[in-house]
Amino acid sequence: MLVTLLLGGLAAGLQNCKAQATDSSTAQAKSGNVEQLLMQMERNWGKAIVDRNVVKIREIVAPDVLLTTPDGTVQSLDDDLAELRSGAFTAELYNSFDMKVKLYGDCAVVTGRTNLKGKYKGEEVQDQFRWTDTFVRRKGRWQIVASQATLVLKTEPK
């Protein structure tokens, strides 16, 4: 009887470890899927900016977002979209790359770089930015709630 109890306990313990390993693998797989989703959302945001697709931008960016521009101005989503609608900002290239994702439950921080070519208030723009975007999952849906961009200074060749 003792042997039966020991074997039963051992089997239960092994089953529990197997379940934990499976849960861990599933969590890692889900984490990888979320990371890919968020990076794709970043690329989709860039495409929506180029296409001036306000509906798509509103899907990706939360209505209560805080956008900090490279010059330190803090804008709302409505401010940002007004510049896009009016033509004050246009982009022909908005390519995000070198992205990294850190997950914190229902929050995530995505960092990366973007090459931008377009016009801002009549001036030609061709720059690179480093940025940090904060995502929150609300009711099962990820959206950007804060975004900050910093201009990468151009260096002169020596």
TAHU-V521080 format. One record per backbone hydrogen bond with DSSP energy under -1.0 kcal/mol. CO is the residue of the C=O (numbers start at 1). NH is the residue of the N-H. Records with the same first field share a line. If there is no record, write none. Layout:
CO=NH / NH
This chain:
1=5
2=6
3=7
4=8
5=9
6=10
7=11
8=12
9=13
10=14
11=15
12=16
13=17
14=18
15=19
16=20
17=21
18=22
19=23
20=24
21=25
22=26
23=27
24=28
25=29
26=30
27=31
28=32
29=33
30=34
31=35
32=36
33=37
34=38
35=39
36=40
37=41
38=42
39=43
40=44
41=45
42=46
43=47
44=48
45=49
46=50
47=51
48=53
52=54
53=57
54=58
55=59
56=60
57=61
60=144
62=65
66=147
67=75
68=149
69=72
73=69
75=67
76=80
77=81
78=82
79=83
80=84
81=85
82=86
83=89
88=121
90=119
93=117
95=115
97=113
100=111
102=109
104=107
106=137
107=104
108=135
109=102
110=133
111=100
112=131
113=97
114=129
115=95
116=127
117=92 / 93
118=125
119=90
120=123
123=120
125=118
127=116
128=152
129=114
130=150
131=112
132=148
133=110
134=145 / 146
135=108
136=143
138=141
141=138
143=136
144=62
145=66
146=134
147=68
148=132
150=130
